[in-house]
Amino acid sequence: MERKHRKLVDQLNKDLAGEFGAIIQYLTYAAKVTGPYRPQLSQFFLAEVADEQLHAQFLANKIVALGGEPTTIPRAVPPASSNREMLEAVLAAERQATKDYTKRAKEAEAVGDKGLAVQLEDMVRDESGHAEETERILRDWPL
């Protein structure tokens, strides 16, 4: 693997671990939600899994294309004991993913991989959209 790609692959593997963690987070939280909004919140969490799976598959493929080995270890999922804590943890994860992919797009551009940069910018759009939707749910959520 070229030296310029080694650092990028390491960072993409951190992102892949984040996507695996997000999938586990959404599936677990969908099972754990309680109360009168359980059906809606469970569906909200489950609906995000497909996007995270697509992101994970893209990242794994790109890591291999760059000569790397995709991680199989997810980022840890924060514990949450209430619906609000779950939503807050999801919001924090989506904001982190937005920040990470914004940085990664710049790194991809710096090594001359415009296609990767564009795809990562699309992922920024997805993650920031997820964050905005979660913010809207939390806006009037009781404490």
Secondary structure as UniProt FT lines:
FT   HELIX           3..32
FT   TURN            36..37
FT   HELIX           38..65
FT   TURN            66..67
FT   HELIX           83..110
FT   TURN            111..112
FT   HELIX           114..139
//
